[in-house]
Amino acid sequence: MRRYIEVPIRLLDIEGDGFHIMVKGTIHGKEALFLIDTGASRSVFDPNTLSLFIDNLQLEKKEGLTAGVGSSDLESSTFVIDSWTIGELEIKDYEGVALDLENIHEMYEKIRLPHIDGIIGGDILQKHKAIINYRSKKLKLTPPLSLSRTSRQDKA
């Protein structure tokens, strides 16, 4: 009986000065790369690359300013992702936050790291009771109850 989903993670060495955690997933069935940021309150996506994943992307400007991602007072928008995945975990009808991630893209390009499409934040990590295991290089996520029950029935 599986109570969680394991997703491989990749530790990105930031020039010998620490690590970022990357995980593979999909947005609308197309492969995407995400950072895991335990300090981010919400998951965010780069509006400049969202159109590669979502046809007819409709961004709705968010009132006020968003702080974080290496800068303060950033403008953000919201949008809906019909389906995105982290490993086997599927998230449907997610109201995402679009935030310019250009400063991260520039830094990653300078140190020859892959382009990221979004950042998985505390909203998803908390909801799915995330556990990051650095030794096994796995992210454990608890699926929604209905998926968990289905998995139990399949294994019975």
C-alpha positions in Angstrom: 0.0 0.0 0.0 1.7 3.2 -1.2 0.9 6.3 0.8 3.1 8.7 -1.1 4.6 9.4 -4.5 8.4 9.5 -4.9 9.8 11.9 -7.4 13.5 12.0 -8.3 15.2 15.3 -7.5 18.4 16.8 -8.9 20.7 18.9 -6.7 22.1 21.8 -8.6 25.5 23.0 -7.3 25.4 26.8 -7.2 29.2 27.4 -7.8 30.2 25.5 -4.6 28.0 27.9 -2.5 25.0 25.8 -1.9 22.4 23.9 -3.9 19.0 24.3 -5.6 16.6 21.4 -5.9 15.2 20.7 -9.4 12.4 18.3 -10.3 10.9 17.3 -13.6 7.2 17.5 -14.4 4.8 18.6 -17.1 2.5 21.4 -17.9 -0.4 20.3 -20.1 1.5 17.2 -21.0 4.7 19.0 -22.1 7.9 18.4 -20.1 8.9 21.2 -17.7 11.6 21.8 -15.1 10.8 23.2 -11.6 12.8 24.5 -8.7 11.6 23.5 -5.3 11.6 26.5 -2.9 10.6 25.8 0.6 10.7 29.5 1.4 8.3 30.5 -1.4 4.7 30.8 -0.1 3.2 30.0 -3.5 4.2 28.2 -6.6 5.1 30.6 -9.5 5.5 30.3 -13.2 7.4 32.4 -15.7 4.9 34.3 -17.9 7.5 34.5 -20.7 7.5 30.7 -21.1 4.0 29.9 -20.1 2.8 30.4 -23.7 4.9 27.4 -24.7 2.7 25.3 -22.5 -0.7 26.9 -22.6 -2.5 28.0 -25.7 -4.5 31.2 -25.4 -2.9 32.0 -22.1 -5.0 34.5 -20.2 -3.2 36.4 -17.4 -5.2 38.4 -14.9 -3.2 41.2 -13.2 -3.0 40.6 -9.5 -3.7 43.5 -7.2 -0.8 44.8 -5.2 2.8 43.7 -5.4 4.5 40.4 -4.7 7.8 40.2 -2.8 10.5 37.7 -3.3 12.5 35.9 -6.0 15.5 38.1 -5.4 13.7 41.3 -5.6 10.9 43.1 -3.8 7.8 44.7 -5.2 7.2 42.6 -8.3 4.0 42.7 -10.4 2.3 39.4 -10.8 -0.7 37.9 -12.5 -2.8 34.8 -12.0 -3.9 32.2 -14.5 -5.3 28.7 -14.5 -3.3 25.5 -15.4 -5.8 22.7 -16.4 -3.2 20.1 -15.6 0.4 19.9 -14.3 2.3 17.1 -12.9 5.2 16.5 -10.5 6.2 13.0 -11.1 3.0 10.9 -10.9 1.2 13.6 -8.9 -1.3 15.4 -11.1 -2.6 18.8 -10.1 -5.8 19.9 -11.9 -7.4 23.4 -12.3 -4.6 25.1 -10.4 -4.7 28.9 -10.1 -1.1 29.8 -10.7 0.9 32.9 -10.1 2.9 34.3 -13.1 6.0 36.1 -12.0 9.0 37.3 -14.1 11.8 34.8 -13.3 14.3 36.6 -15.6 16.8 37.2 -12.8 16.9 33.4 -12.1 17.2 32.6 -15.9 20.2 35.0 -16.2 22.0 33.6 -13.2 21.4 30.0 -14.4 22.6 30.8 -17.9 25.8 32.4 -16.5 26.6 29.2 -14.4 25.4 26.8 -17.2 22.3 25.4 -15.4 19.1 24.4 -17.2 16.3 26.9 -17.8 13.4 26.5 -15.3 9.7 26.9 -16.1 8.5 27.4 -12.6 9.0 27.2 -8.8 7.2 24.8 -6.6 6.4 26.6 -3.4 4.9 26.1 0.0 1.3 25.9 -1.2 1.9 22.6 -3.0 4.6 21.3 -0.6 2.4 21.8 2.4 -0.8 20.4 0.7 1.0 17.3 -0.4 3.0 16.9 2.9 6.3 17.0 1.0 9.4 15.4 2.4 12.8 16.1 0.7 15.3 13.3 1.2 18.7 14.5 0.2 20.4 11.1 0.7 18.1 9.2 -1.6 17.5 12.3 -3.9 13.8 11.9 -3.7 10.8 14.1 -3.1 7.9 12.4 -1.4 4.5 13.8 -1.9 1.2 12.5 -0.5 -1.4 12.2 -3.3 -5.0 13.4 -2.9 -7.2 10.9 -0.9 -9.0 9.7 -4.0 -5.7 8.7 -5.8 -4.4 7.2 -2.5 -7.6 5.0 -2.3 -7.2 4.0 -6.0 -3.6 2.9 -5.4 -4.7 0.8 -2.4 -7.5 -0.9 -4.4 -5.1 -1.6 -7.3 -2.6 -3.3 -5.0 -5.2 -5.4 -3.2 
